[in-house]
Amino acid sequence: MEKGSTARVLAPFLDGMREAGASVELFYAKRLNVKPCTGEFHCWNKKPGVCYQEDDMQMLYPKLREADILVLATPVYIPLPGEMQNLINRLCPLIEPILVWRDGRTRAKFHDDINIRKIVLVSTCGWWEMGNFGTVLRIAEEIAKDVSVEFAGAILRPHAYLMAENKEKAKKVIEALTKAGHELVKTGRMSKSLLEVISQPLISEEEYKRLLNEDYEKVKSK
């Protein structure tokens, strides 16, 4: 996992956060024992803030309560890896169901002992276009709205696997990732110019399609 595209993008971003003075903890959802949410709302209707399931979320909940910024890092699947979806669903005990009507939707908030004030998305995909992030980006934005905290921006890297082949552009992307992490900690935001550098095309759309189609035809003909 540390050698995957998402880890390759996340690492310099977290380095930038550390350089700015942040204390960073990284957890891989795939390595955690996180059971699916059963939807019983024990954490709302019986013991507010307490999940009855005994798994690795019991280790994560205290850390989440202390965190100032929650960074969700994920590749685009259809739309999310199952482990990440389970983890997101299990955030429910952190949410206090005191409901308000905001921007045409029902919203809640984190419990008062939760320090998280910002949520950030880091995401990679294999396809060429930025539009491929639409659903994952919308999920992250909705989570922030549902718990009434700020969505502080998204690090989006399309055709991320090509960073291994285009060293010159990849270097600029990595430098921008480090700066974005530093900027997030120092200012609470990430500048549009840095996000654009991070998401810049590494090759043309035409070249990308040609390469992938040729590779698939080779596999298909075996």
LOVO-375048 format. One line per field, with one value per residue: residue number from 1; residue in one letter; chain; x, y, z of N, C-alpha, C in turn. Coordinates in steps of 0.02 Angstrom, whole numbers, always signed. Atoms other than C-alpha are relative to their C-alpha. Layout:
N
pos	[NUM:...]
code	[a:...]
unit	[A:...]
n.x	[X:...]
n.y	[Y:...]
n.z	[Z:...]
ca.x	[X:...]
ca.y	[Y:...]
ca.z	[Z:...]
c.x	[X:...]
c.y	[Y:...]
c.z	[Z:...]
***
This chain:
222
pos	[1:2:3:4:5:6:7:8:9:10:11:12:13:14:15:16:17:18:19:20:21:22:23:24:25:26:27:28:29:30:31:32:33:34:35:36:37:38:39:40:41:42:43:44:45:46:47:48:49:50:51:52:53:54:55:56:57:58:59:60:61:62:63:64:65:66:67:68:69:70:71:72:73:74:75:76:77:78:79:80:81:82:83:84:85:86:87:88:89:90:91:92:93:94:95:96:97:98:99:100:101:102:103:104:105:106:107:108:109:110:111:112:113:114:115:116:117:118:119:120:121:122:123:124:125:126:127:128:129:130:131:132:133:134:135:136:137:138:139:140:141:142:143:144:145:146:147:148:149:150:151:152:153:154:155:156:157:158:159:160:161:162:163:164:165:166:167:168:169:170:171:172:173:174:175:176:177:178:179:180:181:182:183:184:185:186:187:188:189:190:191:192:193:194:195:196:197:198:199:200:201:202:203:204:205:206:207:208:209:210:211:212:213:214:215:216:217:218:219:220:221:222]
code	[m:e:k:g:s:t:a:r:v:l:a:p:f:l:d:g:m:r:e:a:g:a:s:v:e:l:f:y:a:k:r:l:n:v:k:p:c:t:g:e:f:h:c:w:n:k:k:p:g:v:c:y:q:e:d:d:m:q:m:l:y:p:k:l:r:e:a:d:i:l:v:l:a:t:p:v:y:i:p:l:p:g:e:m:q:n:l:i:n:r:l:c:p:l:i:e:p:i:l:v:w:r:d:g:r:t:r:a:k:f:h:d:d:i:n:i:r:k:i:v:l:v:s:t:c:g:w:w:e:m:g:n:f:g:t:v:l:r:i:a:e:e:i:a:k:d:v:s:v:e:f:a:g:a:i:l:r:p:h:a:y:l:m:a:e:n:k:e:k:a:k:k:v:i:e:a:l:t:k:a:g:h:e:l:v:k:t:g:r:m:s:k:s:l:l:e:v:i:s:q:p:l:i:s:e:e:e:y:k:r:l:l:n:e:d:y:e:k:v:k:s:k]
unit	[A:A:A:A:A:A:A:A:A:A:A:A:A:A:A:A:A:A:A:A:A:A:A:A:A:A:A:A:A:A:A:A:A:A:A:A:A:A:A:A:A:A:A:A:A:A:A:A:A:A:A:A:A:A:A:A:A:A:A:A:A:A:A:A:A:A:A:A:A:A:A:A:A:A:A:A:A:A:A:A:A:A:A:A:A:A:A:A:A:A:A:A:A:A:A:A:A:A:A:A:A:A:A:A:A:A:A:A:A:A:A:A:A:A:A:A:A:A:A:A:A:A:A:A:A:A:A:A:A:A:A:A:A:A:A:A:A:A:A:A:A:A:A:A:A:A:A:A:A:A:A:A:A:A:A:A:A:A:A:A:A:A:A:A:A:A:A:A:A:A:A:A:A:A:A:A:A:A:A:A:A:A:A:A:A:A:A:A:A:A:A:A:A:A:A:A:A:A:A:A:A:A:A:A:A:A:A:A:A:A:A:A:A:A:A:A:A:A:A:A:A:A]
n.x	[+41:-44:-28:+55:+7:+28:-53:-51:+26:+13:-61:-28:+50:-8:-65:+10:+36:-48:-47:+35:+8:+55:-12:+40:+5:+25:+29:+26:+64:-4:-36:+38:+59:+58:+61:+50:+52:+62:+57:+45:+0:-15:-41:+44:+62:-9:-57:-26:-72:-33:+15:-2:-42:-69:-49:-52:+28:-6:-65:+1:+45:-34:-45:+43:+25:-53:-26:+25:+14:+10:-18:+24:-39:+28:+6:+69:+23:+68:-51:-50:-17:+46:-28:+9:+71:+16:-28:+41:+64:-10:-9:+65:+0:-28:+50:+55:+59:+39:+8:+18:+15:-48:-9:+48:-13:-7:-70:-13:-65:-39:+7:-41:-68:-36:-38:-7:+31:-8:-7:-36:-1:-56:+24:-33:+36:-40:+22:-34:+34:+18:+70:+4:+1:+62:+38:-41:-3:+66:+6:-40:+32:+62:-18:-15:+63:+43:-24:-5:-68:-23:-36:-56:-26:-14:-59:+24:-53:+22:-52:-55:-52:-48:-52:-60:-31:-15:-36:-7:+63:+14:-38:+38:+60:-21:-17:+63:+34:-32:+20:+71:+6:-26:+48:+61:-12:-15:+53:+65:+25:-50:+11:+23:-57:-34:+44:-2:-63:+6:+47:-17:-8:-68:-3:+63:+54:-5:-55:+21:+47:-36:-43:+41:+34:-50:-17:+55:+3:-53:+23:+58:-21:-40]
n.y	[-61:-58:-12:-14:-69:-44:-11:-42:-68:-19:-7:-68:-45:+7:-29:-72:-13:+9:-55:-59:+9:+45:+69:+38:+73:+30:+67:+30:+33:+70:+37:-2:+42:-44:+34:-45:-27:+40:-46:+5:-65:+6:-58:-58:+11:+36:-30:-50:-4:+65:+55:+63:+49:+3:+10:-51:-67:-20:-32:-61:-53:-51:-39:-45:-53:-48:-29:-65:+8:+69:+8:+63:+14:+59:+3:+5:+65:-11:-52:+4:+66:+21:-14:-71:-13:+24:-47:-61:+14:+9:-65:-20:-16:-67:-50:-11:-11:-62:-14:-66:-3:-46:+5:+48:+69:+13:+8:+10:-27:+43:-10:-56:+21:+14:-60:-8:-60:+0:+64:-6:+61:+15:+55:+15:+45:+22:-30:-62:-63:-21:+18:+65:-8:-32:+33:+2:-69:-17:+36:-35:-64:+13:+18:-63:-37:+37:-8:-72:-25:-27:+40:-45:+8:+68:+16:+47:+16:+48:+44:-7:+50:-25:-38:+42:-1:-70:-23:-73:-28:+30:-39:-61:+20:+16:-64:-34:+38:-19:-69:+0:+24:-54:-56:+20:-6:-70:-48:+33:+9:+15:-47:+27:+9:+63:+56:+8:+32:+70:+35:-14:+59:+24:+10:-21:+49:+44:+46:+44:+49:+44:+46:+49:+44:+46:+49:+47:+43:+49:+49:+34:+44:+56]
n.z	[+0:-3:+67:+45:+24:-51:-49:+32:-2:-69:-40:-2:-30:-72:-17:-5:-62:-55:+3:-26:-72:-19:-20:+48:-7:+61:-7:+61:-14:+20:-51:-62:-8:-7:+23:+28:-45:+4:+6:-57:-35:-71:-18:-5:-36:-63:-34:+46:+8:-14:+46:-37:+35:-25:+53:-1:-7:-71:-4:+40:-25:-40:+43:+40:-45:-13:+62:+25:+71:+23:+71:+29:+61:+32:+72:+26:+23:+28:+7:-53:-25:-53:-66:-14:-11:-67:-48:+1:-32:-72:-33:-27:-72:-11:+21:-45:+42:-11:+70:+24:+71:+28:+73:+28:-22:-71:-20:-71:-18:-44:-72:-23:-17:+62:+19:+73:+28:+73:+35:+63:+41:+45:+41:+63:+45:+56:+62:+17:-12:-68:-12:-30:-73:-19:-53:-61:-25:-28:-64:-51:-14:-37:-68:-35:-11:-47:-69:-11:-2:+64:+49:+13:+67:+24:+39:+50:+48:+51:+30:-48:+10:+49:-34:-1:+66:+19:-60:-3:-24:-66:-49:-13:-37:-68:-33:-14:-53:-63:-14:-17:-69:-43:+3:-36:-72:-18:+17:-2:+68:+51:+55:+63:+45:-18:+18:+73:+16:-21:+44:+71:+43:+10:+73:+30:-4:+59:-11:-54:+26:+47:-38:-36:+48:+27:-52:-9:+59:-6:-50:+28:+54:-25]
ca.x	[+0:+144:+199:+27:-26:-128:+16:+135:+24:-19:+159:+228:+64:+83:+267:+215:+93:+231:+352:+221:+218:+72:+74:+15:-48:-81:-196:-233:-415:-369:-257:-386:-520:-671:-838:-980:-1103:-1260:-1371:-1445:-1406:-1353:-1232:-1378:-1528:-1454:-1280:-1243:-1067:-1033:-1023:-1060:-950:-780:-651:-513:-632:-621:-437:-476:-617:-507:-383:-523:-589:-419:-384:-402:-402:-470:-386:-478:-363:-433:-419:-574:-658:-847:-844:-748:-649:-759:-641:-649:-838:-849:-736:-838:-1001:-927:-899:-1081:-1043:-948:-1104:-1234:-1409:-1461:-1532:-1542:-1606:-1467:-1457:-1610:-1544:-1552:-1384:-1312:-1146:-1002:-1017:-941:-789:-739:-601:-610:-643:-588:-603:-487:-495:-342:-390:-311:-381:-316:-420:-369:-504:-544:-729:-690:-677:-855:-938:-794:-777:-963:-957:-817:-904:-1067:-981:-914:-1085:-1173:-1062:-1058:-870:-770:-723:-549:-518:-470:-304:-351:-224:-295:-196:-87:+7:+91:+189:+309:+345:+345:+479:+493:+308:+296:+431:+328:+173:+266:+335:+159:+91:+218:+177:-10:+10:+114:-11:-159:-82:-24:-175:-315:-335:-244:-220:-304:-139:-59:-209:-201:-17:-56:-196:-108:-112:+44:+8:-126:-296:-269:-102:-175:-319:-204:-84:-221:-315:-156:-111:-283:-281:-116:-191:-349:-254:-156]
ca.y	[+0:+118:+100:+134:+291:+360:+336:+418:+572:+572:+557:+727:+811:+741:+789:+968:+961:+896:+1031:+1160:+1089:+967:+801:+674:+496:+385:+234:+118:+66:-96:-146:-110:-226:-114:-202:-129:-16:-115:+40:+6:+183:+119:+267:+388:+308:+204:+266:+429:+431:+247:+112:-62:-150:-206:-182:-61:+87:+84:+129:+261:+353:+436:+490:+562:+658:+741:+780:+956:+903:+741:+693:+558:+480:+358:+298:+308:+138:+127:+246:+199:+49:-53:-29:+160:+159:+53:+175:+325:+243:+205:+391:+397:+390:+554:+640:+716:+707:+884:+927:+1091:+1139:+1217:+1251:+1143:+991:+914:+929:+876:+912:+828:+801:+944:+839:+816:+938:+910:+1075:+1036:+889:+867:+742:+666:+558:+475:+389:+298:+382:+543:+670:+767:+725:+550:+619:+688:+559:+541:+730:+749:+616:+708:+875:+801:+725:+897:+976:+838:+866:+1056:+1077:+1158:+1062:+1134:+1071:+920:+855:+768:+676:+597:+463:+457:+300:+398:+498:+351:+376:+567:+613:+797:+839:+720:+821:+979:+888:+823:+996:+1068:+929:+972:+1157:+1120:+1020:+1160:+1291:+1193:+1190:+1371:+1454:+1325:+1322:+1266:+1388:+1358:+1377:+1234:+1121:+1154:+1106:+945:+901:+953:+831:+725:+678:+727:+644:+575:+497:+425:+340:+273:+196:+115:+48:-25:-107:-184:-249:-336:-420:-465:-548:-666]
ca.z	[+0:+38:-144:-218:-309:-165:-42:-166:-170:+15:+82:+26:+78:+254:+253:+221:+366:+480:+421:+471:+647:+640:+729:+600:+622:+472:+471:+325:+325:+238:+383:+516:+581:+551:+541:+437:+529:+572:+568:+740:+802:+972:+971:+957:+1041:+1184:+1229:+1136:+1066:+1104:+970:+1039:+909:+975:+838:+788:+786:+977:+955:+824:+912:+1045:+911:+804:+954:+977:+793:+722:+539:+466:+301:+203:+72:-54:-232:-340:-354:-386:-300:-139:-78:+40:+188:+173:+159:+317:+410:+354:+406:+577:+610:+664:+853:+835:+771:+886:+809:+854:+685:+592:+420:+316:+128:+95:+190:+363:+451:+619:+706:+795:+982:+1082:+1131:+948:+898:+710:+624:+447:+328:+179:+36:-48:-196:-346:-498:-649:-783:-866:-825:-666:-687:-628:-450:-449:-337:-212:-198:-168:-30:+61:+44:+109:+260:+308:+286:+383:+536:+516:+491:+351:+195:+174:-2:-107:-171:-334:-443:-603:-699:-543:-593:-733:-603:-601:-786:-802:-675:-723:-700:-551:-462:-480:-418:-265:-225:-237:-125:+11:-3:+5:+166:+243:+187:+257:+431:+429:+348:+357:+169:+10:-132:-298:-390:-293:-319:-506:-511:-418:-539:-701:-848:-863:-1044:-1168:-1162:-1337:-1290:-1130:-1221:-1356:-1229:-1125:-1275:-1347:-1182:-1166:-1344:-1307:-1152:-1245:-1387:-1275]
c.x	[+43:+28:-55:-4:-25:+52:+54:-21:-8:+64:+29:-49:+6:+67:-5:-36:+47:+49:-30:-15:-56:+26:-47:+0:-35:-25:-26:-63:+4:+35:-37:-57:-59:-61:-48:-48:-64:-63:-50:-6:+4:+37:-40:-57:+7:+57:+32:+76:+37:-23:+9:+47:+72:+46:+49:-27:+5:+68:+0:-42:+35:+47:-39:-26:+53:+24:-32:-23:-6:+14:-24:+37:-24:+8:-73:-12:-70:-49:+56:+20:-45:+24:-9:-73:-21:+24:-42:-67:+6:+19:-63:+1:+29:-50:-57:-63:-44:-5:-19:-14:+45:+8:-44:+10:+1:+73:+4:+67:+39:-19:+49:+72:+41:+34:+5:-38:+5:+6:+31:-3:+65:-21:+39:-45:+45:-19:+24:-34:-18:-72:-8:-4:-68:-35:+38:+5:-65:-11:+38:-31:-63:+14:+13:-64:-43:+21:+16:+72:+20:+30:+56:+34:+17:+64:-22:+54:-25:+61:+64:+57:+53:+53:+65:+38:+19:+33:+1:-64:-17:+36:-37:-63:+18:+17:-64:-39:+29:-21:-73:-11:+23:-50:-64:+8:+7:-59:-70:-30:+58:-15:-19:+57:+38:-41:+0:+65:-4:-42:+17:+6:+74:+14:-67:-53:+4:+54:-19:-46:+34:+41:-42:-35:+48:+19:-55:-5:+53:-21:-55:+20:+40:-40]
c.y	[+63:+18:+17:+73:+48:+15:+46:+73:+24:+17:+71:+51:-3:+27:+76:+20:-5:+59:+64:-6:-46:-68:-43:-74:-27:-71:-23:-39:-75:-43:-2:-50:+46:-34:+51:+25:-41:+44:-4:+65:-6:+62:+65:-11:-36:+30:+50:+3:-65:-52:-66:-51:+5:-17:+58:+71:+24:+31:+67:+56:+51:+44:+49:+57:+55:+36:+67:-5:-75:-2:-70:-11:-65:+1:-1:-72:+12:+10:-6:-72:-18:+17:+73:+17:-24:+49:+63:-11:-5:+65:+22:+15:+69:+55:+4:+18:+58:+32:+73:-5:+53:-13:-55:-71:-5:-13:-12:+34:-52:+13:+55:-20:-20:+65:+13:+61:+4:-72:+13:-67:-3:-61:-7:-44:-18:+34:+72:+61:+12:-19:-67:+3:+24:-31:+0:+70:+20:-35:+37:+67:-9:-20:+63:+39:-35:+9:+73:+23:+22:-54:+44:-12:-72:-1:-55:-13:-53:-35:+1:-49:+23:+45:-39:+3:+71:+34:+76:+32:-27:+39:+64:-15:-13:+63:+38:-35:+19:+71:+4:-24:+52:+57:-16:+11:+73:+47:-30:-13:-22:+42:-36:-15:-64:-60:-12:-33:-75:-40:+6:-65:-19:-17:+24:-55:-50:-53:-51:-55:-49:-52:-53:-49:-50:-54:-52:-48:-55:-55:-43:-52:-60:-65]
c.z	[+0:-68:-50:-18:+53:+53:-28:+0:+72:+39:+0:+30:+76:+24:+9:+63:+60:+3:+29:+74:+22:+23:-41:+17:-62:+14:-67:+16:-15:+53:+67:-1:+15:-30:-32:+55:-9:-5:+57:+40:+76:+24:+3:+51:+67:+41:-49:-1:+9:-51:+38:-33:+25:-58:+3:+3:+73:+13:-36:+30:+44:-41:-43:+43:+11:-63:-16:-72:-15:-75:-21:-66:-31:-75:-20:-22:-30:+57:+51:+13:+59:+70:+19:+13:+70:+53:+4:+35:+76:+36:+36:+75:+16:-12:+51:-40:+23:-69:-13:-75:-31:-75:-30:+22:+76:+17:+75:+17:+40:+72:+22:+17:-61:-22:-75:-24:-76:-25:-68:-36:-40:-41:-65:-42:-59:-65:-7:+30:+73:+17:+33:+77:+26:+60:+66:+31:+33:+67:+55:+19:+42:+72:+41:+16:+53:+72:+16:+13:-70:-43:-26:-67:-17:-41:-49:-52:-49:-31:+42:-13:-49:+31:+1:-65:-22:+60:+6:+27:+70:+54:+19:+40:+73:+39:+19:+56:+69:+20:+22:+72:+50:+4:+39:+75:+20:-11:+3:-68:-46:-61:-64:-47:+15:-19:-75:-22:+16:-49:-74:-40:-7:-72:-28:+6:-57:+10:+54:-27:-47:+38:+35:-46:-30:+50:+9:-59:+3:+49:-30:-52:+23:+3]
***
